[in-house]
């Protein structure tokens, strides 16, 4: 999955004066349309998109991104045609069977976020083994959002926190945003800095709703199978050129 240091990553590393994103999330959209443009069935695009996953993981690791979150399968995707859902599950199994050892070799930690209870026992076991194998790796955290929805994430966190209150582990009056964030799927990871969506759509589709509060959004018309390190670098460069104010004025942020 990972290879020699890329030219685009070298370019990014040559600009240490401007801080890049620590946590990047990507909505990988456009697989079906990419396939249809080539006269193929939609599932052909999903298979082609695996190479783009390899590319972005390589770029993220080499350019200093600490956490990369990929939207692989939403809680709403179950409504898609049965054949397409089946192929997506096959691809998930393929990654777990064939890519995890490479990730481990390259010091990448794999985490699967989402409601995994909907998957069969065999797939859940593979997920658990992959997470256990890579748990101590530190070069990059790769989060695969599978059967994930932003509203589910917030609701699930609220249930967990409510249970801790009932059990006396959490004081109701002490709850604030910081406490609540400890129950979200991405707890313990850097705040989300940059959300990229490929495929031309301009929406976040129930992805990382809590985490997107102050994230920079970047939309590209590039379809996911065509998303490579060069396009990723363009998104990062755009991020670096923005002034992040977090509710302050531009003048306040500019004060050294």
C-alpha positions in Angstrom: 0.0 0.0 0.0 2.9 2.3 0.7 6.1 2.8 -1.3 9.0 5.2 -1.8 8.6 8.9 -0.7 6.6 10.7 -3.4 7.5 14.0 -5.0 4.3 15.6 -3.8 5.1 14.6 -0.2 8.6 16.0 -0.6 7.2 19.2 -1.8 4.9 19.4 1.2 7.8 18.6 3.6 9.8 21.5 2.0 7.3 24.0 3.4 7.6 23.7 7.2 6.8 27.4 7.8 3.1 26.8 7.1 1.4 24.3 9.3 -0.5 21.6 7.4 -3.6 19.7 8.7 -3.1 17.2 11.5 -6.4 15.4 10.8 -7.9 15.1 7.3 -11.2 13.4 6.5 -12.3 12.5 3.0 -15.7 11.7 1.6 -14.8 9.3 -1.3 -17.5 10.1 -3.8 -17.8 9.5 -7.5 -16.9 5.9 -8.0 -20.2 5.0 -9.7 -20.1 8.0 -12.1 -16.5 7.3 -12.9 -17.4 3.7 -13.9 -20.5 4.8 -15.9 -18.4 7.3 -17.9 -16.2 4.4 -19.0 -19.2 2.3 -19.9 -18.8 0.0 -16.9 -21.1 -1.0 -14.1 -21.0 1.1 -10.9 -19.2 -1.6 -8.9 -16.2 -1.3 -11.3 -15.6 2.2 -9.9 -15.6 1.0 -6.3 -12.9 -1.5 -7.1 -10.9 1.1 -9.0 -11.1 3.4 -6.0 -9.0 1.1 -3.8 -5.9 2.4 -5.6 -6.8 5.9 -4.6 -7.1 4.8 -1.0 -3.5 3.4 -1.2 -2.4 6.7 -2.7 -4.0 9.0 0.0 -2.7 6.8 2.9 0.8 7.0 1.4 0.6 10.7 1.0 -0.9 11.3 4.4 1.8 9.3 6.1 4.7 10.9 4.2 3.4 14.5 4.6 3.0 14.5 8.3 -0.8 14.1 8.7 -1.4 12.4 12.0 -5.0 11.1 11.4 -6.8 10.3 8.2 -10.5 9.4 8.2 -12.1 7.9 5.1 -15.9 7.6 4.6 -16.1 4.1 3.3 -19.7 3.1 3.9 -22.5 5.2 5.5 -25.4 4.0 7.5 -27.6 5.1 4.6 -25.6 3.1 2.0 -27.5 -0.1 3.0 -30.4 1.3 0.8 -28.3 1.0 -2.4 -28.8 -1.9 -4.8 -28.0 -5.2 -3.2 -25.2 -6.0 -5.7 -23.5 -2.7 -5.0 -23.7 -3.3 -1.2 -22.3 -6.8 -1.7 -19.3 -5.5 -3.6 -18.6 -2.8 -1.0 -18.6 -5.5 1.7 -16.3 -7.6 -0.4 -13.9 -4.7 -0.8 -14.0 -4.2 3.0 -13.0 -7.8 3.4 -10.3 -7.5 0.8 -8.7 -4.6 2.6 -8.8 -6.4 5.9 -7.3 -9.6 4.3 -4.7 -8.0 2.0 -3.7 -4.5 3.3 -3.5 -4.7 7.0 -0.1 -6.3 7.1 1.3 -3.6 4.8 -0.2 -1.0 7.1 1.3 -2.6 10.1 4.7 -2.8 8.4 4.5 1.0 7.7 3.6 1.8 11.3 0.0 2.8 10.4 -2.7 2.2 13.0 -6.1 1.0 11.7 -9.3 1.9 13.4 -12.9 1.2 12.2 -15.4 3.8 13.4 -19.2 3.3 13.1 -21.9 0.8 14.2 -20.0 -2.5 13.5 -22.8 -4.5 15.1 -24.6 -4.6 11.7 -21.8 -6.6 10.2 -21.6 -10.4 10.5 -19.4 -12.0 13.1 -16.7 -13.0 10.7 -16.2 -9.5 9.5 -16.3 -8.1 13.1 -13.6 -10.6 14.1 -11.4 -9.5 11.2 -11.9 -5.8 12.3 -10.9 -6.7 15.9 -7.8 -8.6 14.8 -6.7 -5.8 12.5 -7.1 -3.1 15.2 -5.3 -5.2 17.7 -2.4 -5.9 15.4 -1.8 -2.2 14.5 -2.8 -0.8 17.9 0.7 0.4 18.9 1.6 1.9 15.5 2.1 5.7 15.5 3.1 7.0 12.1 -0.5 7.6 11.1 -4.0 6.7 12.4 -6.2 5.5 9.6 -9.9 5.6 10.5 -12.3 3.7 8.2 -15.8 5.0 8.7 -18.0 2.0 8.0 -21.8 1.9 8.7 -21.1 5.3 10.1 -23.4 8.4 10.3 -22.7 11.7 12.1 -26.1 11.7 13.8 -25.6 8.1 14.9 -22.2 9.1 16.3 -23.7 11.9 18.4 -26.6 9.8 19.6 -24.4 6.9 20.5 -22.1 9.3 22.4 -25.1 10.7 24.3 -26.2 7.2 25.3 -22.8 6.2 26.5 -22.5 9.5 28.5 -26.0 9.1 30.0 -25.1 5.6 31.1 -22.0 6.9 32.9 -24.2 9.5 34.6 -26.6 6.7 35.8 -23.6 4.6 37.0 -22.1 7.6 38.9 -19.0 7.7 36.7 -19.9 11.1 35.3 -21.4 14.1 37.1 -24.3 15.8 35.2 -23.3 19.3 36.2 -19.7 18.7 35.0 -20.6 17.8 31.4 -19.4 20.3 28.8 -18.3 20.1 25.2 -14.9 18.7 26.2 -16.5 15.9 28.2 -19.0 15.1 25.5 -16.2 14.9 22.9 -14.6 12.0 24.9 -17.5 9.8 23.8 -17.4 10.6 20.1 -15.9 8.0 17.8 -12.8 10.1 17.1 -12.0 10.8 20.8 -8.3 11.1 21.5 -7.5 12.1 17.9 -6.5 15.6 16.8 -9.4 17.9 16.0 -10.6 17.6 12.4 -8.8 20.3 10.3 -9.7 19.5 6.8 -12.7 17.8 5.2 -12.4 16.9 1.5 -15.2 15.7 -0.7 -14.5 14.4 -4.2 -17.0 14.0 -7.0 -18.4 17.5 -7.3 -21.1 17.4 -4.6 -21.2 20.3 -2.1 -22.5 18.7 1.1 -21.1 16.6 4.0 -23.8 13.9 3.9 -24.1 13.1 7.6 -20.3 12.7 8.0 -18.5 13.8 11.2 -21.1 16.3 12.1 -19.6 17.0 15.6 -16.1 17.0 14.3 -16.8 19.4 11.4 -17.6 22.4 13.7 -14.4 24.3 12.7 -13.0 22.2 10.0 -12.1 23.7 6.6 -14.2 22.3 3.8 -12.7 21.5 0.4 -14.8 20.3 -2.6 -13.3 19.0 -5.8 -14.9 17.8 -9.0 -12.4 15.0 -9.3 -14.0 11.6 -9.1 -12.6 9.4 -6.4 -10.8 6.9 -8.6 -8.9 9.9 -10.2 -8.0 11.4 -6.8 -4.3 11.1 -6.4 -1.4 12.7 -4.4 -1.4 15.7 -6.7 -5.0 16.5 -6.0 -4.5 15.8 -2.3 -1.6 18.3 -2.3 -3.8 20.9 -4.0 -6.3 20.5 -1.2 -3.6 20.8 1.5 -2.1 23.9 -0.2 -5.6 25.5 -0.2 -5.9 24.7 3.5 -2.6 26.3 4.2 -3.6 29.5 2.4 -6.7 30.0 4.6 -6.9 32.0 7.8 -8.5 29.9 10.5 -10.2 32.3 13.0 -12.2 30.0 15.3 -14.7 32.8 16.0 -12.1 35.6 16.3 -11.6 38.5 13.9 -8.9 38.4 11.3 -7.0 41.1 13.1 -7.0 39.1 16.3 -5.6 36.1 14.5 -2.9 38.1 12.8 -1.5 39.5 16.0 1.9 37.7 16.6 
